[in-house]
Amino acid sequence: MAAFARSAPCWVDVQLPDLEAGKRFYGELFGWTFRAGEGPYADAFSDGKLVAALAAKQDGRMPTAWGIYFATDDIAASVARIREAGGQVITEPVRAGRAGVLAQAADPGGAVFGLWQAGDREGFQKQNEPGSFCWTEVHTRRKDRVDPFYEKVFGFQGTDLEASGPDAARTGPDGSPPVGFRMWSPAGTEPGPDTAVGGRSVISDAFPAELPSYFLSYFAVEDCNWTAGNAVRLGGRISAPPFDIPYGRMAVLQDDQGAVFAVLQPPVSENGAE
């Protein structure tokens, strides 16, 4: 049986101009260790478990960015649904050795994501723990087209959050008004925060018109403030300073080459347990 349910986020990787610089940055920030892959590629490990990969860009025109991949047990059928739902297939399914088969696509708003059909490699070996992936969300201006797209392609069930509730976390760092947020739950589950695997946020008019749609992936950390400060020490930048949300304390950061990601420190309960 596959380790990941169909449509669940199962992998992240980052495309960088300088692979060695990326290993230094993330190695110090998250405590990752690395193992060379085939070609200009390095697998990242946390506590000996596979959590992500870093890759050297083969084309300078490619964005320096983190990419998210969703699990599928039939990549050809998933690609067909993407086309039927109004998306664009960027990379047709291609085999990555014995590890599996991947494809890349863009939703109707232009946000890019990947598909992964597992072979020998299922995906993350660790998640929702410090130093590993914990959440992803698409930021778009075209929610009316994007929402039905993800529902058709992945079978997601949406839960819309009220502006006064958890999506108040999605206000801009400049205090701009809250925008609508939708959580995604897999088909066959009871929709809501307890089953959500990702979400959709709206890019408001407070942001520059040239800002494209994108996926923002989160990594769990033990101390959000420390991680943000350490990112700056390592040559990165803070895009959104640490702030509290109902699900913990988060910040949006850039690494020393410009790739954007978020970190999330889970909340601490009254008895001190997370």
C-alpha positions in Angstrom: 0.0 0.0 0.0 1.3 3.5 -0.8 2.5 5.6 2.1 0.4 8.6 0.9 -3.2 8.8 0.1 -4.1 9.9 -3.4 -3.8 13.7 -3.8 -1.9 14.2 -0.5 1.2 16.4 -0.6 4.1 13.9 -0.7 7.3 15.7 -1.7 9.0 19.1 -1.9 12.2 20.2 -3.7 13.9 23.5 -4.4 15.6 24.7 -7.6 18.7 26.8 -6.8 21.4 28.5 -8.8 24.1 27.2 -6.3 23.5 23.8 -4.9 26.4 23.9 -2.4 25.3 27.2 -1.0 21.8 25.8 -0.6 23.1 22.8 1.4 25.0 25.2 3.7 21.9 27.4 4.3 19.4 24.6 4.9 21.9 22.4 6.7 22.4 25.1 9.3 18.8 26.3 9.4 17.0 23.0 9.7 19.9 20.7 10.7 19.6 18.8 7.5 22.2 16.4 6.2 22.6 15.6 2.5 23.3 12.7 0.2 24.2 13.2 -3.4 21.7 12.0 -5.9 22.0 11.4 -9.6 23.2 14.6 -11.4 23.2 18.0 -9.7 20.7 16.9 -7.0 21.0 16.3 -3.3 18.5 14.5 -1.0 17.9 16.1 2.4 17.6 14.2 5.6 16.4 15.1 9.1 17.3 12.6 11.8 18.2 10.2 9.1 14.8 10.4 7.4 14.2 11.8 3.9 12.4 15.2 4.0 13.2 17.1 0.7 15.6 17.6 -2.1 17.8 20.4 -3.4 18.6 20.7 -7.1 20.9 22.9 -9.2 18.9 24.8 -11.8 19.8 23.6 -15.3 18.3 26.7 -16.9 18.8 30.2 -15.5 15.3 31.2 -16.7 13.8 28.7 -14.2 12.5 30.3 -11.0 14.4 29.9 -7.8 11.6 28.3 -5.9 10.3 25.5 -3.7 8.0 23.0 -5.6 5.3 20.8 -4.1 4.2 17.4 -5.4 0.9 15.6 -4.9 0.6 11.8 -4.8 -1.2 10.0 -7.6 -1.6 6.3 -8.3 -2.4 7.0 -12.0 -0.4 9.9 -13.3 -1.7 9.6 -16.8 -5.3 10.0 -15.6 -4.3 12.9 -13.3 -2.7 14.7 -16.3 -5.9 14.1 -18.3 -8.0 15.7 -15.5 -5.7 18.7 -15.3 -6.3 19.4 -19.0 -10.0 18.8 -18.7 -10.2 21.2 -15.8 -8.5 24.0 -17.6 -4.9 23.6 -16.3 -1.7 23.4 -18.3 0.7 20.5 -18.4 4.2 21.8 -18.3 6.1 18.5 -18.1 4.6 15.4 -19.4 5.0 12.3 -17.2 8.6 11.2 -17.1 10.2 8.4 -15.2 12.8 9.2 -12.6 14.6 5.9 -12.6 13.1 3.4 -10.2 12.0 6.1 -7.8 8.8 6.9 -9.6 7.2 9.0 -12.3 6.7 12.8 -12.2 4.9 15.5 -14.1 4.5 19.2 -13.6 1.5 21.4 -14.3 -0.1 24.8 -13.7 -3.6 25.6 -12.4 -5.8 28.1 -14.2 -4.3 30.9 -12.2 -0.8 30.0 -13.2 0.5 28.3 -9.9 2.8 25.5 -10.7 2.7 22.1 -8.9 3.9 18.6 -9.4 2.5 15.1 -9.5 4.3 12.0 -8.2 3.5 8.4 -8.9 5.6 6.4 -6.5 8.0 3.6 -7.5 10.7 2.8 -5.0 10.3 6.2 -3.4 7.0 7.1 -1.8 7.9 10.6 -0.7 8.7 12.1 2.7 9.8 9.8 5.4 9.1 12.4 8.0 6.6 15.3 8.1 4.8 17.5 10.6 7.8 17.3 12.9 10.6 19.9 13.4 12.8 20.1 10.3 10.2 18.6 7.9 7.3 19.6 5.7 4.0 20.4 7.4 1.7 22.4 5.1 1.2 23.9 1.6 -1.2 26.4 0.2 -1.7 28.0 -3.2 -2.0 31.8 -3.4 -4.1 33.0 -6.3 -6.2 35.9 -7.6 -8.5 33.5 -9.5 -10.3 31.5 -6.8 -13.4 31.1 -8.8 -11.5 29.1 -11.4 -8.9 27.6 -9.1 -11.3 26.1 -6.5 -13.3 23.9 -8.9 -9.9 22.9 -10.6 -8.5 21.4 -7.5 -11.8 19.8 -6.6 -11.9 18.1 -10.0 -8.3 17.1 -10.3 -7.6 15.9 -6.8 -11.1 15.4 -5.3 -10.5 18.0 -2.6 -13.4 19.1 -0.4 -13.2 22.7 0.6 -13.8 24.3 4.0 -14.1 28.1 3.8 -12.8 29.9 6.9 -14.4 33.1 8.2 -12.3 36.3 8.1 -12.6 36.5 11.9 -11.4 33.0 12.3 -8.2 31.1 11.3 -7.8 32.9 8.0 -7.1 36.1 9.9 -3.6 34.6 9.8 -3.6 35.4 6.1 -3.6 39.1 6.5 -0.6 40.8 4.9 2.4 41.7 7.1 1.4 45.3 6.6 -1.9 44.7 8.4 -3.9 44.6 5.2 -7.5 43.2 5.5 -8.1 39.5 5.8 -8.8 37.5 2.7 -10.8 34.4 2.1 -9.0 31.1 2.9 -10.1 27.6 2.0 -8.8 24.4 3.5 -8.6 21.2 1.4 -9.6 17.8 2.7 -9.1 14.6 0.7 -12.1 12.9 -0.7 -13.8 10.4 1.7 -12.9 12.4 4.8 -15.0 14.8 6.9 -14.0 18.3 5.6 -12.4 20.5 8.2 -9.2 21.5 9.9 -8.6 18.0 11.3 -8.4 16.4 7.9 -7.0 19.3 5.8 -3.8 18.7 3.8 -3.4 22.1 2.2 -5.3 25.2 1.3 -6.0 28.1 -1.0 -5.4 31.8 -0.1 -6.4 34.8 -2.2 -3.8 37.4 -3.3 -5.4 40.7 -2.3 -5.0 44.1 -4.0 -2.5 45.0 -1.2 0.1 43.0 -3.1 1.8 44.1 -6.4 -0.2 43.3 -9.5 2.9 41.6 -11.0 3.0 39.0 -8.2 2.2 35.7 -9.8 0.2 32.8 -8.3 2.3 30.4 -6.3 2.5 27.6 -3.8 3.9 28.4 -0.4 5.2 25.4 1.5 5.7 25.3 5.3 8.3 23.5 7.4 7.8 22.7 11.1 10.2 24.2 13.6 10.7 24.3 17.3 11.2 28.0 17.6 9.8 30.3 14.9 11.6 33.5 16.2 15.0 31.8 16.4 14.6 30.2 12.9 13.7 33.6 11.4 16.7 35.3 13.0 19.0 32.4 12.0 17.8 32.7 8.4 18.9 36.3 8.3 22.2 35.4 9.9 22.8 32.9 7.1 22.1 35.5 4.4 18.4 35.0 3.9 15.5 37.5 4.4 12.3 37.8 6.3 9.3 38.4 4.0 6.7 38.3 6.9 8.0 38.6 10.5 6.9 36.0 13.0 3.2 36.3 14.0 0.7 34.1 15.8 -2.1 32.2 14.2 -4.5 29.6 15.7 -2.2 26.8 14.5 1.0 28.2 16.1 3.5 30.9 15.2 4.7 31.4 11.7 7.0 33.4 9.5 7.6 33.7 5.7 11.3 33.6 4.8 13.6 33.7 1.8 16.8 31.7 1.6 20.1 33.3 0.6 19.3 32.7 -3.1 15.7 34.0 -3.0 13.5 30.8 -2.7 10.5 31.6 -0.5 9.2 29.2 2.2 7.3 29.4 5.5 8.1 28.0 9.0 5.5 27.1 11.6 6.0 26.5 15.3 3.1 24.4 16.6 1.1 25.9 19.5 2.0 24.8 23.1 -0.9 23.6 25.2 -1.5 24.7 28.8 0.3 21.6 30.1 3.3 22.3 27.9 2.7 19.7 25.3 2.3 20.5 21.6 
